[in-house]
Amino acid sequence: MQSIIGKAWVAKGYVMSFDMILQRFWTAPVDPAENAKWVMAGVDEAFNREDGFKNMGYTFIVAGHNFAGGGKSIEHCITGLMGAGIQAVFATSFARLQFRNAINYGLPFITCKDMNLHCETGDELAYDPATGTIENRTRGTRFQSVPQAPFVAEVAAAGGLMNFIRQRISDGSVATLR
Amino acid sequence: MGMTITEKIMASNSGRESVVPGQLVWADIHTVMTMDYLGKQTFRAFESLGAKQLFDKNRVICVSDHLVPPPTPEFATMLNEWRDVVHRYEIPHFYDLGRQGIAHQLMVEQGHVLPGRISIGTDSHANTYGAVGAVGNAVGVSDAAVAMATGKLWFRVPESVRFHVTGTWQPWVMAKDLSLHIMGMMHWNGHLIYKTLEFGGPAIEALGMAGRMTLCNMTVDLGAKNGIISPDAITQAYLSGRTEDVWSPLASDADAPYDAVYEVDVTNLGPMLSRPDKLDDTAPVEALAGTPFNKAFVGTCTNGRTEDFAIMASILRGRQVRRGVNLLCIPASTDVYLECLREGYVEALVAAGAAFETSSCGPCAGIHTGVAGDGDVILSAGNRNMKGRMGSRHAQIYLTSPAVVAASCITGVITDPRSDDWT
């Protein structure tokens, strides 16, 4: 598996799910292209325009505690980030509802302690999914993330939880899941 | 090595003798709840899986709570589409306008959750179900669809954190105050994220089901996976007549491993508030006494139960809500509404100048029935106070207990309910 290379946006405070997807979009269809248009609109005024976040061209988000917190279960937070080109999020901790959604959609939410304190927005990062190492090429620093559980990789390889289950319903093996 | 109550539930519902924190299991789901706001999406996701039928239509619980009565033509249409889906699947347990309530209240009150079993819902406050000793878990649309098709869902067995709560509850101090106290004590620093919060000890055993529901409800706002209280005689009495399903008592083992154990003594706990925008920015009522506000709200899956309106009525009966303050009350379910009518709480509160609305989530999620406008300062017994939660992003929300709301409505400023004996 090749390293993913790209620019990071670094959060300065809590990033809340309510601000990632504003209320008027909560009942919109789950669609990465559509959800990406206004994703992160409430997080920073600079993103509060159509394609505001997407046009910044970030590949990664680096954040502190409780990323995507606030208790929304809406999957638009994840599909919006994916549609905007985000390929991994690194945070000290993730809010569990969106952590779960990220696993179910195959977007890597990677726990990496306090990395946000040592990165700035615009830094170029290289993430190696095989080893979990993250290199900050702008600053010449490296971070080791917490490895993902095998199940998470299995779901991602299947193209997400829905596909994972579709395959097992179709071949009859769903009953064996334990 | 012993197991905690949540570990036991994860083990017994996944066909295992034992589990350990961090383990991944596919566990059987007792009930799946979905509601008007996300329900159509949930059924559409279910249909895309290729399953021939629902795992058990008696165990898919459908509720109209976020959008009723619909405030706009768009929401009315969404609600009609939702009703069409529910009728197409011939769902027996459909709680719609007229027999409605907030999903989490109904799940517990109507006996759809059971001690020792796992129930999920497509709304975050599904943690409420822990009040009867169930694992209640909030999930996204995909997870609910998978459970509706297979009767199962994946879980990572959480580490358990125990709050051992002792002491004597002071008058006018409620479970909500303990919730906010714990919020301020633990913050969103990541320590409680993904974990089970288990509440036990004499001060928890002294709580009725309403207080237990408040406490478990807000564990999602602490970042936890679930909150849980071992079933006891109070649980037994509450569930009797609400469910025919059989359940067995269960509790954590004495030697169960905990990630942390916190001791809390409620004897010195007073009324608490959370300042606008950040839930974990809490303060005792003394620190905020005298703060003016113009709107007040009691309702929601956190504090919309009979006991909540009872304490308000005991403060406001024969008194008046100050002019310039709008107090809105929304019972959490039709049964709660009827009970409050029978007990005279509605009459006492309406006579005092409170407005009552039919059961729904109301303005808690900023959708309808008294949403916040620019410049509003709201004293709310709900569960969240981030910017824009109740409507305008230029409103401020103080979270607190129904007792603080009631006492403050008389004066128009934040007031300690212990300042009077309200006789």
Contacts between the chains, C-beta under 8 A, distances in Angstrom:
chain1	res1	chain2	res2	distance
A	14	B	188	6.8
A	14	B	278	8.0
A	16	B	386	5.9
A	18	B	386	5.7
A	18	B	387	7.9
A	18	B	388	6.6
A	18	B	389	7.1
A	19	B	387	7.8
A	22	B	388	7.8
A	23	B	365	7.9
A	23	B	366	5.9
A	23	B	367	7.9
A	23	B	388	6.7
A	26	B	37	7.3
A	27	B	37	6.5
A	27	B	38	7.6
A	27	B	41	8.0
A	27	B	78	6.6
A	29	B	41	7.6
A	30	B	41	6.8
A	30	B	141	7.2
A	42	B	387	7.9
A	42	B	388	7.3
A	42	B	393	7.9
A	65	B	188	6.0
A	65	B	189	5.8
A	65	B	190	4.4
A	65	B	193	7.8
A	66	B	188	4.6
A	66	B	190	6.4
A	66	B	193	6.4
A	66	B	223	6.0
A	69	B	188	6.4
A	69	B	223	6.7
A	70	B	384	7.2
A	70	B	386	5.9
A	71	B	124	3.8
A	71	B	125	7.7
A	71	B	138	7.3
A	71	B	220	5.2
A	71	B	221	6.1
A	71	B	384	7.1
A	72	B	124	6.8
A	73	B	38	7.5
A	73	B	122	5.9
A	73	B	123	6.6
A	73	B	124	5.7
A	73	B	138	5.5
A	73	B	139	6.4
A	73	B	140	4.8
A	73	B	141	7.6
A	74	B	38	7.5
A	74	B	140	7.2
A	75	B	140	4.9
A	75	B	141	5.8
A	75	B	142	6.5
A	92	B	190	6.1
A	93	B	190	3.6
A	93	B	193	5.1
A	94	B	193	7.3
A	95	B	193	6.9
A	95	B	223	6.4
A	96	B	193	6.1
A	96	B	194	5.2
A	96	B	223	6.9
A	96	B	224	7.9
A	96	B	225	5.7
A	97	B	124	6.3
A	97	B	138	5.9
A	97	B	139	7.6
A	97	B	140	6.9
A	99	B	194	7.6
A	100	B	139	6.8
A	100	B	140	6.7
A	100	B	143	6.8
A	101	B	140	4.7
A	101	B	142	7.4
A	104	B	140	6.7
A	104	B	142	4.9
A	104	B	143	6.6
A	105	B	142	7.8
A	149	B	24	6.3
A	149	B	156	7.6
A	151	B	24	5.1
A	151	B	154	7.1
A	160	B	142	7.6
A	161	B	142	5.4
A	161	B	143	7.4
A	161	B	146	6.3
A	161	B	154	7.9
A	162	B	45	6.8
A	162	B	48	6.7
A	162	B	49	6.6
A	162	B	142	5.6
A	162	B	145	7.3
A	162	B	146	7.5
A	165	B	49	5.7
A	165	B	146	5.1
A	165	B	149	6.8
A	165	B	150	6.8
A	166	B	48	7.7
A	166	B	49	5.6
A	166	B	50	5.7
A	169	B	49	5.9
A	169	B	50	5.0
A	169	B	51	5.6
A	169	B	149	6.7
A	169	B	150	7.6
A	170	B	50	6.0
A	174	B	149	8.0
A	174	B	150	5.4
A	177	B	26	4.1
A	177	B	150	7.3
A	177	B	152	6.0
A	177	B	154	7.9
A	178	B	14	5.9
A	178	B	15	5.9
A	178	B	16	7.9
A	178	B	25	6.8
A	178	B	26	5.1
